[in-house]
């Protein structure tokens, strides 16, 4: 195997297709694990692929003139859509983002995101407690899943894993017979 072939195996290249081809093939052979309303949007694999591409560009394994545009898009999605300060801090240190860069988020903005996430988490945990006191097992399970989905979207990896472990720890999980 040649060196060129070897390095291409590490890289996820975006195929060039026309819009009409993409629209017709978009959901081909896709079997959703849940209905559209209840399917978790996170982890967002498109975001993961974009982070991977930026990493490959930074390491020099692929060349692209759009590295800064892609990095800006990734950081915008992490900060504005996901409001995930821990992922932003990880990416900022991994990609060596300068504190004077236009992509930098201030410490006060990160602190306000963390505070907002803490408030949301507190509200969601209150819903779980309310469901335990006033509702049945399915409502408790739904509330626990809501906490886990929020944690996967906006909190650290460890907090997200802990939230999903709490879902698994529910002793009255319904099972298919």
C-alpha positions in Angstrom: 0.0 0.0 0.0 1.4 3.4 -0.9 1.9 6.2 1.6 -0.7 8.3 -0.2 -3.3 5.6 0.1 -2.4 5.1 3.8 -2.9 8.8 4.7 -6.3 8.9 2.9 -7.7 6.3 5.2 -7.4 8.8 8.1 -9.4 11.5 6.4 -13.1 11.8 5.9 -13.4 13.7 2.7 -16.6 15.5 1.7 -17.8 14.1 -1.6 -18.7 16.6 -4.2 -22.3 16.1 -5.2 -25.0 18.3 -6.6 -27.8 19.5 -4.5 -30.4 17.3 -6.2 -28.3 14.2 -5.7 -27.9 15.1 -2.0 -31.6 15.6 -1.5 -32.5 12.3 -3.0 -29.9 10.2 -1.2 -30.1 12.0 2.2 -32.1 9.5 4.1 -31.3 6.4 2.1 -31.1 3.2 4.2 -31.6 5.1 7.4 -33.6 3.4 10.1 -34.2 5.8 13.0 -33.9 4.5 16.5 -36.8 6.6 17.6 -39.6 8.7 16.2 -38.6 12.1 14.9 -39.9 13.9 18.0 -38.1 11.7 20.5 -34.9 11.0 18.7 -31.9 12.7 20.4 -30.2 15.4 18.3 -27.0 15.0 20.3 -24.4 13.8 19.9 -24.4 15.7 16.6 -22.3 13.6 14.2 -22.0 16.4 11.7 -20.3 18.6 14.4 -18.0 15.7 15.2 -17.0 15.3 11.6 -16.3 19.0 11.3 -14.2 18.9 14.5 -12.3 15.9 13.0 -11.7 17.8 9.7 -10.3 20.9 11.6 -8.1 18.5 13.5 -6.8 17.0 10.3 -6.3 20.4 8.8 -4.3 21.6 11.8 -2.1 18.5 11.8 -1.4 19.0 8.1 -2.9 15.7 6.9 -5.3 17.6 4.7 -5.0 21.0 3.2 -7.8 23.4 2.8 -8.2 27.1 2.4 -11.4 27.0 4.5 -9.8 25.9 7.8 -10.6 29.2 9.6 -14.2 29.2 8.2 -14.8 25.7 9.3 -13.3 26.4 12.8 -15.5 29.5 13.1 -18.5 27.4 12.2 -17.7 24.7 14.7 -17.1 27.2 17.5 -20.2 29.2 16.7 -22.3 26.0 16.9 -20.6 25.0 20.2 -21.1 28.4 21.8 -24.4 29.7 20.3 -26.5 26.6 19.6 -25.2 24.1 22.1 -24.1 26.5 24.8 -21.4 24.1 25.9 -18.6 25.9 27.7 -16.7 22.7 28.5 -16.5 21.7 24.8 -15.5 25.2 23.8 -12.6 25.2 26.4 -11.5 21.8 25.1 -11.5 22.9 21.5 -9.8 26.2 22.3 -6.9 24.4 24.0 -6.7 21.7 21.4 -6.7 24.2 18.5 -4.5 26.7 20.3 -6.9 29.6 19.8 -5.3 32.8 20.7 -6.9 34.9 23.5 -6.9 37.9 21.1 -8.6 35.9 18.3 -12.1 36.9 17.1 -13.1 33.3 17.9 -12.4 33.7 21.6 -15.2 33.7 24.1 -14.7 35.8 27.2 -14.5 34.3 30.7 -17.6 36.1 31.7 -19.5 34.7 28.8 -18.3 31.2 29.6 -19.3 31.8 33.3 -22.8 32.9 32.2 -23.2 29.9 30.0 -22.2 27.6 32.9 -24.7 29.5 35.2 -27.5 29.2 32.6 -26.8 25.4 32.2 -26.8 25.0 36.0 -30.2 26.7 36.2 -31.6 24.5 33.4 -30.2 21.4 35.1 -31.7 22.3 38.4 -35.1 22.8 36.7 -34.8 19.5 34.9 -33.9 17.7 38.2 -36.9 19.3 39.8 -39.1 17.8 37.0 -37.6 14.4 37.9 -38.4 14.8 41.6 -41.9 16.0 40.7 -42.4 12.9 38.5 -41.2 10.6 41.2 -43.7 12.1 43.7 -46.7 12.7 41.4 -46.4 10.4 38.4 -45.6 6.9 37.3 -42.5 5.2 36.2 -42.7 6.2 32.6 -42.9 9.9 33.5 -39.8 9.5 35.7 -38.0 7.8 32.8 -39.0 10.5 30.4 -37.8 13.2 32.8 -34.5 11.3 33.4 -34.0 11.1 29.6 -34.7 14.8 29.3 -31.9 15.5 31.8 -29.5 13.1 30.0 -30.2 14.7 26.6 -29.6 18.2 28.0 -26.4 16.9 29.6 -25.2 15.4 26.3 -25.9 18.7 24.5 -24.6 21.3 26.9 -22.5 19.8 29.7 -19.2 18.0 30.0 -18.7 14.5 28.9 -18.5 13.2 32.5 -21.7 15.0 33.4 -23.5 13.5 30.4 -22.2 10.0 31.2 -23.4 10.4 34.8 -26.9 11.5 33.6 -27.2 8.5 31.3 -26.0 6.2 34.1 -28.9 7.5 36.3 -31.2 6.5 33.5 -29.8 3.0 33.5 -29.9 2.9 37.3 -33.7 3.2 37.3 -34.9 0.0 38.8 -38.3 -0.1 37.2 -37.3 0.2 33.6 -39.9 -1.4 31.3 -38.5 -4.4 29.4 -39.7 -6.0 26.2 -40.9 -9.5 26.9 
